[in-house]
């Protein structure tokens, strides 16, 4: 074990982060102090860039201070890279003759494309790939058949985006939104409810084909502007209700700094929400899709990519006849050439 004084020999300058005694370690130096720290996950410390980076980008001859499973090297198809591991949810990171097996986040499988993805998009051994050839309806939001916490948006009979409900929530076919899991029966097949069009791209929120259900009940709670769905409180912009049969069945408050948006039918940053507009059940059917994007989705050319924001943390990729919306994690951006999210400064959208 290195003492604080021993570690100061790694300090190339009075202040900064510098390579430590192993490839995945670095020494944090400031005001004569030195503390050795470890990069998260399988990252290694890049001695040129002076930060933790992917192993493929780091030239380090010292042995990483981690347990290396020699059995994992059999999965290395090349000397460097990331390859499928011993199970659908695992992958092996290979570099300079070493290999570390890691696991995808809960609910994801490792794709031969080189990243963790939803099971329905991954072909893995005996796991049956469940991908609908077409959407149940031309437009709408539908529950994933194999995972009650996931749902997808269809536009022009193509899956335009996929989403996952927060922990403790499942997608409700009845409400068309994520609801508390104990209130959603996931044992049944997903139910399809036909929504009504209000105009070209707008849908009446949770208004089903039956005309009586698209109007609030005469004997119901006056706070419900729809019989089924969510609606914002008239006086408190951070408060919203879940209604069933014209009665409030749940009351929610947005987190601090957020207000309920009638446009996105969800809590959004306060500065983006106009509370002057009264509560309304009408929302955009596809909040993440502009008219220009919908046009591109309709004419989706396989292999093409177009960004959905200026920093390319969200992009749309045309693949196998589908327009897939890709949202990168914090600090990453989408690289169209690699077809995956990379460290932001390396990504070329």
Secondary structure by P-SEA (a helix, b strand, c coil): ccccccccccccccbbbbbcccccbbbbbcccbbbbbbbccccccccccccccccccccccccccccccccccccccccbbbbbcccccbbbbbcccbbbbbbcccccccccccccccccccccccccccccccccccccccccccccccccccccccccccccccccbbbbcccccccccccccccccbbbbbbbbccccccccccccccccccccccccccccccbbbbbbcccccbbbbbccccccbbbbccccbbbbcccccccccccccccccccccccccccccaaaaaaaaaccccbbbbcccccccccccccccbbbbbbcccbbbbcccccccccccccc
